[in-house]
């Protein structure tokens, strides 16, 4: 990559919205559309409780896995 060039990053997280089954459907849809993001990195940060499942679902793809931390205060999410 030439000096000054940047690779776009498309990142998404969904906190605790949705069930495991809904998350699987979301990840499958994103994985199917990754080819449309040519030249960009795709990063998913699922809820912590789904991290292992999402890691398995994206294994072998170009999608990068990230993690989220927790809120410090109660009732802020």
mmJSON file of the N, C-alpha and C atoms, coordinates in Angstrom:
{"data_MODEL":{"atom_site":{
"group_PDB":["ATOM","ATOM","ATOM","ATOM","ATOM","ATOM","ATOM","ATOM","ATOM","ATOM","ATOM","ATOM","ATOM","ATOM","ATOM","ATOM","ATOM","ATOM","ATOM","ATOM","ATOM","ATOM","ATOM","ATOM","ATOM","ATOM","ATOM","ATOM","ATOM","ATOM","ATOM","ATOM","ATOM","ATOM","ATOM","ATOM","ATOM","ATOM","ATOM","ATOM","ATOM","ATOM","ATOM","ATOM","ATOM","ATOM","ATOM","ATOM","ATOM","ATOM","ATOM","ATOM","ATOM","ATOM","ATOM","ATOM","ATOM","ATOM","ATOM","ATOM","ATOM","ATOM","ATOM","ATOM","ATOM","ATOM","ATOM","ATOM","ATOM","ATOM","ATOM","ATOM","ATOM","ATOM","ATOM","ATOM","ATOM","ATOM","ATOM","ATOM","ATOM","ATOM","ATOM","ATOM","ATOM","ATOM","ATOM","ATOM","ATOM","ATOM","ATOM","ATOM","ATOM","ATOM","ATOM","ATOM","ATOM","ATOM","ATOM","ATOM","ATOM","ATOM","ATOM","ATOM","ATOM","ATOM","ATOM","ATOM","ATOM","ATOM","ATOM","ATOM","ATOM","ATOM","ATOM","ATOM","ATOM","ATOM","ATOM","ATOM","ATOM","ATOM","ATOM","ATOM","ATOM","ATOM","ATOM","ATOM","ATOM","ATOM","ATOM","ATOM","ATOM","ATOM","ATOM","ATOM","ATOM","ATOM","ATOM","ATOM","ATOM","ATOM","ATOM","ATOM","ATOM","ATOM","ATOM","ATOM","ATOM","ATOM","ATOM","ATOM","ATOM","ATOM","ATOM","ATOM","ATOM","ATOM","ATOM","ATOM","ATOM","ATOM","ATOM","ATOM","ATOM","ATOM","ATOM","ATOM","ATOM","ATOM","ATOM","ATOM","ATOM","ATOM","ATOM","ATOM","ATOM","ATOM","ATOM","ATOM","ATOM","ATOM","ATOM","ATOM","ATOM","ATOM","ATOM","ATOM","ATOM","ATOM","ATOM","ATOM","ATOM","ATOM","ATOM","ATOM","ATOM","ATOM","ATOM","ATOM","ATOM","ATOM","ATOM","ATOM","ATOM","ATOM","ATOM","ATOM","ATOM","ATOM","ATOM","ATOM","ATOM","ATOM","ATOM","ATOM","ATOM","ATOM","ATOM","ATOM","ATOM","ATOM","ATOM","ATOM","ATOM","ATOM","ATOM","ATOM","ATOM","ATOM","ATOM"],
"id":[1,2,3,4,5,6,7,8,9,10,11,12,13,14,15,16,17,18,19,20,21,22,23,24,25,26,27,28,29,30,31,32,33,34,35,36,37,38,39,40,41,42,43,44,45,46,47,48,49,50,51,52,53,54,55,56,57,58,59,60,61,62,63,64,65,66,67,68,69,70,71,72,73,74,75,76,77,78,79,80,81,82,83,84,85,86,87,88,89,90,91,92,93,94,95,96,97,98,99,100,101,102,103,104,105,106,107,108,109,110,111,112,113,114,115,116,117,118,119,120,121,122,123,124,125,126,127,128,129,130,131,132,133,134,135,136,137,138,139,140,141,142,143,144,145,146,147,148,149,150,151,152,153,154,155,156,157,158,159,160,161,162,163,164,165,166,167,168,169,170,171,172,173,174,175,176,177,178,179,180,181,182,183,184,185,186,187,188,189,190,191,192,193,194,195,196,197,198,199,200,201,202,203,204,205,206,207,208,209,210,211,212,213,214,215,216,217,218,219,220,221,222,223,224,225,226,227,228,229,230,231],
"type_symbol":["N","C","C","N","C","C","N","C","C","N","C","C","N","C","C","N","C","C","N","C","C","N","C","C","N","C","C","N","C","C","N","C","C","N","C","C","N","C","C","N","C","C","N","C","C","N","C","C","N","C","C","N","C","C","N","C","C","N","C","C","N","C","C","N","C","C","N","C","C","N","C","C","N","C","C","N","C","C","N","C","C","N","C","C","N","C","C","N","C","C","N","C","C","N","C","C","N","C","C","N","C","C","N","C","C","N","C","C","N","C","C","N","C","C","N","C","C","N","C","C","N","C","C","N","C","C","N","C","C","N","C","C","N","C","C","N","C","C","N","C","C","N","C","C","N","C","C","N","C","C","N","C","C","N","C","C","N","C","C","N","C","C","N","C","C","N","C","C","N","C","C","N","C","C","N","C","C","N","C","C","N","C","C","N","C","C","N","C","C","N","C","C","N","C","C","N","C","C","N","C","C","N","C","C","N","C","C","N","C","C","N","C","C","N","C","C","N","C","C","N","C","C","N","C","C","N","C","C","N","C","C"],
"label_atom_id":["N","CA","C","N","CA","C","N","CA","C","N","CA","C","N","CA","C","N","CA","C","N","CA","C","N","CA","C","N","CA","C","N","CA","C","N","CA","C","N","CA","C","N","CA","C","N","CA","C","N","CA","C","N","CA","C","N","CA","C","N","CA","C","N","CA","C","N","CA","C","N","CA","C","N","CA","C","N","CA","C","N","CA","C","N","CA","C","N","CA","C","N","CA","C","N","CA","C","N","CA","C","N","CA","C","N","CA","C","N","CA","C","N","CA","C","N","CA","C","N","CA","C","N","CA","C","N","CA","C","N","CA","C","N","CA","C","N","CA","C","N","CA","C","N","CA","C","N","CA","C","N","CA","C","N","CA","C","N","CA","C","N","CA","C","N","CA","C","N","CA","C","N","CA","C","N","CA","C","N","CA","C","N","CA","C","N","CA","C","N","CA","C","N","CA","C","N","CA","C","N","CA","C","N","CA","C","N","CA","C","N","CA","C","N","CA","C","N","CA","C","N","CA","C","N","CA","C","N","CA","C","N","CA","C","N","CA","C","N","CA","C","N","CA","C","N","CA","C","N","CA","C","N","CA","C","N","CA","C","N","CA","C","N","CA","C","N","CA","C"],
"label_alt_id":[null,null,null,null,null,null,null,null,null,null,null,null,null,null,null,null,null,null,null,null,null,null,null,null,null,null,null,null,null,null,null,null,null,null,null,null,null,null,null,null,null,null,null,null,null,null,null,null,null,null,null,null,null,null,null,null,null,null,null,null,null,null,null,null,null,null,null,null,null,null,null,null,null,null,null,null,null,null,null,null,null,null,null,null,null,null,null,null,null,null,null,null,null,null,null,null,null,null,null,null,null,null,null,null,null,null,null,null,null,null,null,null,null,null,null,null,null,null,null,null,null,null,null,null,null,null,null,null,null,null,null,null,null,null,null,null,null,null,null,null,null,null,null,null,null,null,null,null,null,null,null,null,null,null,null,null,null,null,null,null,null,null,null,null,null,null,null,null,null,null,null,null,null,null,null,null,null,null,null,null,null,null,null,null,null,null,null,null,null,null,null,null,null,null,null,null,null,null,null,null,null,null,null,null,null,null,null,null,null,null,null,null,null,null,null,null,null,null,null,null,null,null,null,null,null,null,null,null,null,null,null],
"label_comp_id":["UNK","UNK","UNK","UNK","UNK","UNK","UNK","UNK","UNK","UNK","UNK","UNK","UNK","UNK","UNK","UNK","UNK","UNK","UNK","UNK","UNK","UNK","UNK","UNK","UNK","UNK","UNK","UNK","UNK","UNK","UNK","UNK","UNK","UNK","UNK","UNK","UNK","UNK","UNK","UNK","UNK","UNK","UNK","UNK","UNK","UNK","UNK","UNK","UNK","UNK","UNK","UNK","UNK","UNK","UNK","UNK","UNK","UNK","UNK","UNK","UNK","UNK","UNK","UNK","UNK","UNK","UNK","UNK","UNK","UNK","UNK","UNK","UNK","UNK","UNK","UNK","UNK","UNK","UNK","UNK","UNK","UNK","UNK","UNK","UNK","UNK","UNK","UNK","UNK","UNK","UNK","UNK","UNK","UNK","UNK","UNK","UNK","UNK","UNK","UNK","UNK","UNK","UNK","UNK","UNK","UNK","UNK","UNK","UNK","UNK","UNK","UNK","UNK","UNK","UNK","UNK","UNK","UNK","UNK","UNK","UNK","UNK","UNK","UNK","UNK","UNK","UNK","UNK","UNK","UNK","UNK","UNK","UNK","UNK","UNK","UNK","UNK","UNK","UNK","UNK","UNK","UNK","UNK","UNK","UNK","UNK","UNK","UNK","UNK","UNK","UNK","UNK","UNK","UNK","UNK","UNK","UNK","UNK","UNK","UNK","UNK","UNK","UNK","UNK","UNK","UNK","UNK","UNK","UNK","UNK","UNK","UNK","UNK","UNK","UNK","UNK","UNK","UNK","UNK","UNK","UNK","UNK","UNK","UNK","UNK","UNK","UNK","UNK","UNK","UNK","UNK","UNK","UNK","UNK","UNK","UNK","UNK","UNK","UNK","UNK","UNK","UNK","UNK","UNK","UNK","UNK","UNK","UNK","UNK","UNK","UNK","UNK","UNK","UNK","UNK","UNK","UNK","UNK","UNK","UNK","UNK","UNK","UNK","UNK","UNK","UNK","UNK","UNK","UNK","UNK","UNK"],
"label_asym_id":["A","A","A","A","A","A","A","A","A","A","A","A","A","A","A","A","A","A","A","A","A","A","A","A","A","A","A","A","A","A","A","A","A","A","A","A","A","A","A","A","A","A","A","A","A","A","A","A","A","A","A","A","A","A","A","A","A","A","A","A","A","A","A","A","A","A","A","A","A","A","A","A","A","A","A","A","A","A","A","A","A","A","A","A","A","A","A","A","A","A","A","A","A","A","A","A","A","A","A","A","A","A","A","A","A","A","A","A","A","A","A","A","A","A","A","A","A","A","A","A","A","A","A","A","A","A","A","A","A","A","A","A","A","A","A","A","A","A","A","A","A","A","A","A","A","A","A","A","A","A","A","A","A","A","A","A","A","A","A","A","A","A","A","A","A","A","A","A","A","A","A","A","A","A","A","A","A","A","A","A","A","A","A","A","A","A","A","A","A","A","A","A","A","A","A","A","A","A","A","A","A","A","A","A","A","A","A","A","A","A","A","A","A","A","A","A","A","A","A","A","A","A","A","A","A","A","A","A","A","A","A"],
"label_entity_id":["1","1","1","1","1","1","1","1","1","1","1","1","1","1","1","1","1","1","1","1","1","1","1","1","1","1","1","1","1","1","1","1","1","1","1","1","1","1","1","1","1","1","1","1","1","1","1","1","1","1","1","1","1","1","1","1","1","1","1","1","1","1","1","1","1","1","1","1","1","1","1","1","1","1","1","1","1","1","1","1","1","1","1","1","1","1","1","1","1","1","1","1","1","1","1","1","1","1","1","1","1","1","1","1","1","1","1","1","1","1","1","1","1","1","1","1","1","1","1","1","1","1","1","1","1","1","1","1","1","1","1","1","1","1","1","1","1","1","1","1","1","1","1","1","1","1","1","1","1","1","1","1","1","1","1","1","1","1","1","1","1","1","1","1","1","1","1","1","1","1","1","1","1","1","1","1","1","1","1","1","1","1","1","1","1","1","1","1","1","1","1","1","1","1","1","1","1","1","1","1","1","1","1","1","1","1","1","1","1","1","1","1","1","1","1","1","1","1","1","1","1","1","1","1","1","1","1","1","1","1","1"],
"label_seq_id":[1,1,1,2,2,2,3,3,3,4,4,4,5,5,5,6,6,6,7,7,7,8,8,8,9,9,9,10,10,10,11,11,11,12,12,12,13,13,13,14,14,14,15,15,15,16,16,16,17,17,17,18,18,18,19,19,19,20,20,20,21,21,21,22,22,22,23,23,23,24,24,24,25,25,25,26,26,26,27,27,27,28,28,28,29,29,29,30,30,30,31,31,31,32,32,32,33,33,33,34,34,34,35,35,35,36,36,36,37,37,37,38,38,38,39,39,39,40,40,40,41,41,41,42,42,42,43,43,43,44,44,44,45,45,45,46,46,46,47,47,47,48,48,48,49,49,49,50,50,50,51,51,51,52,52,52,53,53,53,54,54,54,55,55,55,56,56,56,57,57,57,58,58,58,59,59,59,60,60,60,61,61,61,62,62,62,63,63,63,64,64,64,65,65,65,66,66,66,67,67,67,68,68,68,69,69,69,70,70,70,71,71,71,72,72,72,73,73,73,74,74,74,75,75,75,76,76,76,77,77,77],
"pdbx_PDB_ins_code":[null,null,null,null,null,null,null,null,null,null,null,null,null,null,null,null,null,null,null,null,null,null,null,null,null,null,null,null,null,null,null,null,null,null,null,null,null,null,null,null,null,null,null,null,null,null,null,null,null,null,null,null,null,null,null,null,null,null,null,null,null,null,null,null,null,null,null,null,null,null,null,null,null,null,null,null,null,null,null,null,null,null,null,null,null,null,null,null,null,null,null,null,null,null,null,null,null,null,null,null,null,null,null,null,null,null,null,null,null,null,null,null,null,null,null,null,null,null,null,null,null,null,null,null,null,null,null,null,null,null,null,null,null,null,null,null,null,null,null,null,null,null,null,null,null,null,null,null,null,null,null,null,null,null,null,null,null,null,null,null,null,null,null,null,null,null,null,null,null,null,null,null,null,null,null,null,null,null,null,null,null,null,null,null,null,null,null,null,null,null,null,null,null,null,null,null,null,null,null,null,null,null,null,null,null,null,null,null,null,null,null,null,null,null,null,null,null,null,null,null,null,null,null,null,null,null,null,null,null,null,null],
"Cartn_x":[0.848,0.0,0.892,0.557,1.335,1.162,2.175,2.121,0.913,0.176,-0.989,-2.292,-2.222,-3.447,-4.002,-5.299,-5.95,-6.925,-7.054,-8.038,-9.292,-10.418,-11.653,-11.989,-12.574,-13.006,-14.513,-15.21,-16.653,-16.838,-17.324,-17.455,-18.891,-19.29,-20.634,-20.684,-21.523,-21.827,-23.32,-23.836,-25.277,-25.632,-24.716,-24.958,-25.702,-26.727,-27.492,-28.84,-28.888,-30.126,-30.192,-31.204,-31.389,-30.905,-31.525,-31.179,-29.972,-29.507,-28.41,-28.819,-30.042,-30.523,-30.591,-31.053,-31.107,-29.702,-28.785,-27.395,-26.783,-27.115,-26.592,-27.09,-28.354,-28.927,-28.233,-27.988,-27.307,-25.898,-25.145,-23.765,-23.734,-24.665,-24.719,-24.976,-25.853,-26.13,-24.928,-24.233,-23.026,-21.957,-21.766,-20.758,-21.057,-22.328,-22.706,-22.427,-22.463,-22.257,-20.839,-19.936,-18.556,-17.891,-18.228,-17.627,-17.943,-19.083,-19.457,-18.633,-17.866,-17.047,-15.592,-15.37,-14.011,-13.159,-11.977,-11.058,-11.244,-12.221,-12.472,-12.32,-11.984,-11.972,-13.338,-13.839,-15.124,-14.868,-15.342,-15.138,-16.487,-16.685,-17.904,-17.558,-18.325,-18.163,-19.493,-19.708,-20.976,-21.042,-22.221,-22.309,-21.342,-20.791,-19.791,-20.291,-21.558,-22.089,-22.166,-22.072,-22.119,-20.747,-19.725,-18.397,-17.88,-17.97,-17.469,-18.254,-19.568,-20.398,-20.067,-19.977,-19.669,-18.283,-17.333,-15.988,-16.052,-16.878,-17.026,-17.707,-18.716,-19.47,-18.624,-17.682,-16.882,-15.529,-15.256,-13.98,-13.773,-12.628,-12.313,-12.757,-13.431,-13.864,-12.87,-13.127,-12.29,-12.797,-13.81,-14.37,-13.478,-13.242,-12.419,-13.349,-12.963,-13.773,-13.221,-14.102,-13.73,-14.626,-14.329,-15.112,-15.512,-16.547,-17.027,-16.756,-16.626,-16.52,-17.887,-17.943,-19.191,-19.258,-20.47,-20.646,-20.24,-19.667,-19.243,-20.41,-21.481,-22.619,-23.801,-24.616,-25.838,-26.863,-27.547,-28.621,-28.177,-26.969,-26.5,-26.567,-27.03,-26.998,-28.308],
"Cartn_y":[-1.17,0.0,1.231,2.192,3.425,4.258,5.041,5.914,6.84,6.954,7.824,7.139,5.978,5.247,4.594,4.598,3.962,2.906,1.86,0.835,1.149,1.321,1.59,0.42,0.736,-0.268,-0.135,-1.221,-1.278,-2.111,-1.49,-2.179,-2.125,-3.178,-3.201,-3.962,-3.47,-4.212,-4.12,-5.049,-5.033,-5.28,-4.98,-5.097,-6.397,-6.358,-7.572,-7.573,-6.942,-6.922,-8.184,-8.996,-10.191,-11.461,-12.536,-13.86,-14.417,-15.567,-16.237,-16.565,-17.038,-17.369,-16.121,-15.008,-13.761,-13.264,-13.457,-13.061,-13.899,-15.187,-16.057,-15.588,-15.231,-14.733,-13.433,-12.541,-11.281,-11.526,-12.387,-12.674,-13.341,-14.25,-14.907,-13.884,-12.934,-11.891,-10.999,-10.658,-9.836,-10.607,-11.868,-12.694,-12.806,-12.911,-13.007,-11.707,-10.584,-9.294,-8.763,-9.493,-9.014,-8.773,-9.544,-9.357,-7.969,-7.405,-6.062,-4.971,-5.344,-4.38,-4.471,-4.745,-4.904,-3.699,-3.981,-2.917,-2.43,-2.973,-2.575,-3.783,-3.526,-4.571,-4.562,-5.73,-5.84,-6.41,-5.712,-6.07,-6.237,-7.354,-7.576,-7.691,-7.008,-7.055,-7.502,-8.809,-9.317,-9.184,-9.424,-9.483,-10.551,-10.308,-11.219,-12.659,-12.845,-14.204,-14.948,-14.222,-14.848,-14.881,-14.444,-14.302,-15.617,-16.694,-17.988,-18.471,-18.326,-18.757,-17.967,-16.647,-15.814,-16.145,-16.408,-16.794,-18.04,-18.994,-20.216,-19.911,-19.065,-18.756,-18.023,-17.192,-16.41,-17.045,-18.19,-18.867,-19.118,-18.744,-18.933,-17.783,-16.803,-15.645,-14.505,-13.412,-12.217,-11.284,-11.711,-10.888,-10.989,-9.838,-9.766,-9.722,-10.421,-10.484,-9.544,-8.808,-7.926,-8.214,-7.578,-7.777,-6.43,-6.457,-5.263,-5.401,-4.272,-4.325,-3.998,-3.979,-3.713,-2.267,-1.781,-0.431,-0.412,0.686,0.821,1.078,1.658,2.008,1.093,0.898,0.119,0.986,0.392,1.09,2.047,1.873,2.772,2.135,0.909,0.23,0.134],
"Cartn_z":[0.0,0.0,0.0,-0.816,-0.907,0.357,0.635,1.801,1.703,2.79,2.806,2.444,1.829,1.5,2.754,2.853,3.994,3.496,4.273,3.974,4.774,4.109,4.848,5.776,6.902,7.872,8.053,7.8,8.031,9.287,10.344,11.629,12.112,12.793,13.35,14.656,15.552,16.771,17.019,17.785,18.011,19.464,20.352,21.795,22.073,22.899,23.206,22.49,21.325,20.547,19.695,19.933,19.117,19.788,19.391,19.903,19.152,19.583,18.889,17.453,17.275,15.924,15.043,15.604,14.835,14.508,15.442,15.201,14.091,14.066,13.008,11.646,11.581,10.321,9.901,10.852,10.568,10.046,10.727,10.326,8.952,8.695,7.385,6.281,6.536,5.553,5.303,6.376,6.231,5.472,5.829,5.156,3.663,3.317,1.905,1.163,1.87,1.232,1.293,1.939,2.089,0.74,-0.251,-1.575,-2.129,-1.715,-2.169,-1.485,-0.476,0.271,-0.173,-1.44,-1.961,-1.586,-1.082,-0.695,0.724,1.442,2.826,3.745,4.993,6.023,6.687,7.047,7.728,9.116,10.131,11.532,12.205,12.887,13.654,15.13,15.954,17.409,18.009,18.104,18.62,20.143,20.709,22.161,22.691,23.85,24.418,24.47,24.821,24.965,23.634,22.504,21.185,20.512,21.201,20.603,20.014,20.767,20.292,19.074,19.113,17.979,16.726,16.851,15.689,15.154,16.038,15.598,14.72,15.094,14.291,12.961,12.986,11.768,10.738,11.173,10.22,9.934,10.543,10.323,8.83,8.333,6.921,6.034,6.607,5.82,6.004,5.328,5.468,6.562,7.301,8.37,9.604,10.233,11.437,12.645,13.711,14.922,15.98,16.617,17.718,18.905,20.019,21.237,21.816,22.627,23.304,24.794,25.451,26.9,27.503,28.806,29.504,29.946,30.145,30.679,32.145,32.577,33.968,34.908,34.393,35.226,34.926,35.918,35.74,35.014,34.047,33.359,32.274,31.757,30.699,29.327,29.232,27.96,27.325],
"occupancy":[1.0,1.0,1.0,1.0,1.0,1.0,1.0,1.0,1.0,1.0,1.0,1.0,1.0,1.0,1.0,1.0,1.0,1.0,1.0,1.0,1.0,1.0,1.0,1.0,1.0,1.0,1.0,1.0,1.0,1.0,1.0,1.0,1.0,1.0,1.0,1.0,1.0,1.0,1.0,1.0,1.0,1.0,1.0,1.0,1.0,1.0,1.0,1.0,1.0,1.0,1.0,1.0,1.0,1.0,1.0,1.0,1.0,1.0,1.0,1.0,1.0,1.0,1.0,1.0,1.0,1.0,1.0,1.0,1.0,1.0,1.0,1.0,1.0,1.0,1.0,1.0,1.0,1.0,1.0,1.0,1.0,1.0,1.0,1.0,1.0,1.0,1.0,1.0,1.0,1.0,1.0,1.0,1.0,1.0,1.0,1.0,1.0,1.0,1.0,1.0,1.0,1.0,1.0,1.0,1.0,1.0,1.0,1.0,1.0,1.0,1.0,1.0,1.0,1.0,1.0,1.0,1.0,1.0,1.0,1.0,1.0,1.0,1.0,1.0,1.0,1.0,1.0,1.0,1.0,1.0,1.0,1.0,1.0,1.0,1.0,1.0,1.0,1.0,1.0,1.0,1.0,1.0,1.0,1.0,1.0,1.0,1.0,1.0,1.0,1.0,1.0,1.0,1.0,1.0,1.0,1.0,1.0,1.0,1.0,1.0,1.0,1.0,1.0,1.0,1.0,1.0,1.0,1.0,1.0,1.0,1.0,1.0,1.0,1.0,1.0,1.0,1.0,1.0,1.0,1.0,1.0,1.0,1.0,1.0,1.0,1.0,1.0,1.0,1.0,1.0,1.0,1.0,1.0,1.0,1.0,1.0,1.0,1.0,1.0,1.0,1.0,1.0,1.0,1.0,1.0,1.0,1.0,1.0,1.0,1.0,1.0,1.0,1.0,1.0,1.0,1.0,1.0,1.0,1.0,1.0,1.0,1.0,1.0,1.0,1.0,1.0,1.0,1.0,1.0,1.0,1.0],
"B_iso_or_equiv":[0.0,0.0,0.0,0.0,0.0,0.0,0.0,0.0,0.0,0.0,0.0,0.0,0.0,0.0,0.0,0.0,0.0,0.0,0.0,0.0,0.0,0.0,0.0,0.0,0.0,0.0,0.0,0.0,0.0,0.0,0.0,0.0,0.0,0.0,0.0,0.0,0.0,0.0,0.0,0.0,0.0,0.0,0.0,0.0,0.0,0.0,0.0,0.0,0.0,0.0,0.0,0.0,0.0,0.0,0.0,0.0,0.0,0.0,0.0,0.0,0.0,0.0,0.0,0.0,0.0,0.0,0.0,0.0,0.0,0.0,0.0,0.0,0.0,0.0,0.0,0.0,0.0,0.0,0.0,0.0,0.0,0.0,0.0,0.0,0.0,0.0,0.0,0.0,0.0,0.0,0.0,0.0,0.0,0.0,0.0,0.0,0.0,0.0,0.0,0.0,0.0,0.0,0.0,0.0,0.0,0.0,0.0,0.0,0.0,0.0,0.0,0.0,0.0,0.0,0.0,0.0,0.0,0.0,0.0,0.0,0.0,0.0,0.0,0.0,0.0,0.0,0.0,0.0,0.0,0.0,0.0,0.0,0.0,0.0,0.0,0.0,0.0,0.0,0.0,0.0,0.0,0.0,0.0,0.0,0.0,0.0,0.0,0.0,0.0,0.0,0.0,0.0,0.0,0.0,0.0,0.0,0.0,0.0,0.0,0.0,0.0,0.0,0.0,0.0,0.0,0.0,0.0,0.0,0.0,0.0,0.0,0.0,0.0,0.0,0.0,0.0,0.0,0.0,0.0,0.0,0.0,0.0,0.0,0.0,0.0,0.0,0.0,0.0,0.0,0.0,0.0,0.0,0.0,0.0,0.0,0.0,0.0,0.0,0.0,0.0,0.0,0.0,0.0,0.0,0.0,0.0,0.0,0.0,0.0,0.0,0.0,0.0,0.0,0.0,0.0,0.0,0.0,0.0,0.0,0.0,0.0,0.0,0.0,0.0,0.0,0.0,0.0,0.0,0.0,0.0,0.0],
"pdbx_formal_charge":[null,null,null,null,null,null,null,null,null,null,null,null,null,null,null,null,null,null,null,null,null,null,null,null,null,null,null,null,null,null,null,null,null,null,null,null,null,null,null,null,null,null,null,null,null,null,null,null,null,null,null,null,null,null,null,null,null,null,null,null,null,null,null,null,null,null,null,null,null,null,null,null,null,null,null,null,null,null,null,null,null,null,null,null,null,null,null,null,null,null,null,null,null,null,null,null,null,null,null,null,null,null,null,null,null,null,null,null,null,null,null,null,null,null,null,null,null,null,null,null,null,null,null,null,null,null,null,null,null,null,null,null,null,null,null,null,null,null,null,null,null,null,null,null,null,null,null,null,null,null,null,null,null,null,null,null,null,null,null,null,null,null,null,null,null,null,null,null,null,null,null,null,null,null,null,null,null,null,null,null,null,null,null,null,null,null,null,null,null,null,null,null,null,null,null,null,null,null,null,null,null,null,null,null,null,null,null,null,null,null,null,null,null,null,null,null,null,null,null,null,null,null,null,null,null,null,null,null,null,null,null],
"auth_seq_id":[1,1,1,2,2,2,3,3,3,4,4,4,5,5,5,6,6,6,7,7,7,8,8,8,9,9,9,10,10,10,11,11,11,12,12,12,13,13,13,14,14,14,15,15,15,16,16,16,17,17,17,18,18,18,19,19,19,20,20,20,21,21,21,22,22,22,23,23,23,24,24,24,25,25,25,26,26,26,27,27,27,28,28,28,29,29,29,30,30,30,31,31,31,32,32,32,33,33,33,34,34,34,35,35,35,36,36,36,37,37,37,38,38,38,39,39,39,40,40,40,41,41,41,42,42,42,43,43,43,44,44,44,45,45,45,46,46,46,47,47,47,48,48,48,49,49,49,50,50,50,51,51,51,52,52,52,53,53,53,54,54,54,55,55,55,56,56,56,57,57,57,58,58,58,59,59,59,60,60,60,61,61,61,62,62,62,63,63,63,64,64,64,65,65,65,66,66,66,67,67,67,68,68,68,69,69,69,70,70,70,71,71,71,72,72,72,73,73,73,74,74,74,75,75,75,76,76,76,77,77,77],
"auth_comp_id":["UNK","UNK","UNK","UNK","UNK","UNK","UNK","UNK","UNK","UNK","UNK","UNK","UNK","UNK","UNK","UNK","UNK","UNK","UNK","UNK","UNK","UNK","UNK","UNK","UNK","UNK","UNK","UNK","UNK","UNK","UNK","UNK","UNK","UNK","UNK","UNK","UNK","UNK","UNK","UNK","UNK","UNK","UNK","UNK","UNK","UNK","UNK","UNK","UNK","UNK","UNK","UNK","UNK","UNK","UNK","UNK","UNK","UNK","UNK","UNK","UNK","UNK","UNK","UNK","UNK","UNK","UNK","UNK","UNK","UNK","UNK","UNK","UNK","UNK","UNK","UNK","UNK","UNK","UNK","UNK","UNK","UNK","UNK","UNK","UNK","UNK","UNK","UNK","UNK","UNK","UNK","UNK","UNK","UNK","UNK","UNK","UNK","UNK","UNK","UNK","UNK","UNK","UNK","UNK","UNK","UNK","UNK","UNK","UNK","UNK","UNK","UNK","UNK","UNK","UNK","UNK","UNK","UNK","UNK","UNK","UNK","UNK","UNK","UNK","UNK","UNK","UNK","UNK","UNK","UNK","UNK","UNK","UNK","UNK","UNK","UNK","UNK","UNK","UNK","UNK","UNK","UNK","UNK","UNK","UNK","UNK","UNK","UNK","UNK","UNK","UNK","UNK","UNK","UNK","UNK","UNK","UNK","UNK","UNK","UNK","UNK","UNK","UNK","UNK","UNK","UNK","UNK","UNK","UNK","UNK","UNK","UNK","UNK","UNK","UNK","UNK","UNK","UNK","UNK","UNK","UNK","UNK","UNK","UNK","UNK","UNK","UNK","UNK","UNK","UNK","UNK","UNK","UNK","UNK","UNK","UNK","UNK","UNK","UNK","UNK","UNK","UNK","UNK","UNK","UNK","UNK","UNK","UNK","UNK","UNK","UNK","UNK","UNK","UNK","UNK","UNK","UNK","UNK","UNK","UNK","UNK","UNK","UNK","UNK","UNK","UNK","UNK","UNK","UNK","UNK","UNK"],
"auth_asym_id":["A","A","A","A","A","A","A","A","A","A","A","A","A","A","A","A","A","A","A","A","A","A","A","A","A","A","A","A","A","A","A","A","A","A","A","A","A","A","A","A","A","A","A","A","A","A","A","A","A","A","A","A","A","A","A","A","A","A","A","A","A","A","A","A","A","A","A","A","A","A","A","A","A","A","A","A","A","A","A","A","A","A","A","A","A","A","A","A","A","A","A","A","A","A","A","A","A","A","A","A","A","A","A","A","A","A","A","A","A","A","A","A","A","A","A","A","A","A","A","A","A","A","A","A","A","A","A","A","A","A","A","A","A","A","A","A","A","A","A","A","A","A","A","A","A","A","A","A","A","A","A","A","A","A","A","A","A","A","A","A","A","A","A","A","A","A","A","A","A","A","A","A","A","A","A","A","A","A","A","A","A","A","A","A","A","A","A","A","A","A","A","A","A","A","A","A","A","A","A","A","A","A","A","A","A","A","A","A","A","A","A","A","A","A","A","A","A","A","A","A","A","A","A","A","A","A","A","A","A","A","A"],
"auth_atom_id":["N","CA","C","N","CA","C","N","CA","C","N","CA","C","N","CA","C","N","CA","C","N","CA","C","N","CA","C","N","CA","C","N","CA","C","N","CA","C","N","CA","C","N","CA","C","N","CA","C","N","CA","C","N","CA","C","N","CA","C","N","CA","C","N","CA","C","N","CA","C","N","CA","C","N","CA","C","N","CA","C","N","CA","C","N","CA","C","N","CA","C","N","CA","C","N","CA","C","N","CA","C","N","CA","C","N","CA","C","N","CA","C","N","CA","C","N","CA","C","N","CA","C","N","CA","C","N","CA","C","N","CA","C","N","CA","C","N","CA","C","N","CA","C","N","CA","C","N","CA","C","N","CA","C","N","CA","C","N","CA","C","N","CA","C","N","CA","C","N","CA","C","N","CA","C","N","CA","C","N","CA","C","N","CA","C","N","CA","C","N","CA","C","N","CA","C","N","CA","C","N","CA","C","N","CA","C","N","CA","C","N","CA","C","N","CA","C","N","CA","C","N","CA","C","N","CA","C","N","CA","C","N","CA","C","N","CA","C","N","CA","C","N","CA","C","N","CA","C","N","CA","C","N","CA","C","N","CA","C","N","CA","C","N","CA","C","N","CA","C"],
"pdbx_PDB_model_num":[1,1,1,1,1,1,1,1,1,1,1,1,1,1,1,1,1,1,1,1,1,1,1,1,1,1,1,1,1,1,1,1,1,1,1,1,1,1,1,1,1,1,1,1,1,1,1,1,1,1,1,1,1,1,1,1,1,1,1,1,1,1,1,1,1,1,1,1,1,1,1,1,1,1,1,1,1,1,1,1,1,1,1,1,1,1,1,1,1,1,1,1,1,1,1,1,1,1,1,1,1,1,1,1,1,1,1,1,1,1,1,1,1,1,1,1,1,1,1,1,1,1,1,1,1,1,1,1,1,1,1,1,1,1,1,1,1,1,1,1,1,1,1,1,1,1,1,1,1,1,1,1,1,1,1,1,1,1,1,1,1,1,1,1,1,1,1,1,1,1,1,1,1,1,1,1,1,1,1,1,1,1,1,1,1,1,1,1,1,1,1,1,1,1,1,1,1,1,1,1,1,1,1,1,1,1,1,1,1,1,1,1,1,1,1,1,1,1,1,1,1,1,1,1,1,1,1,1,1,1,1]
}}}
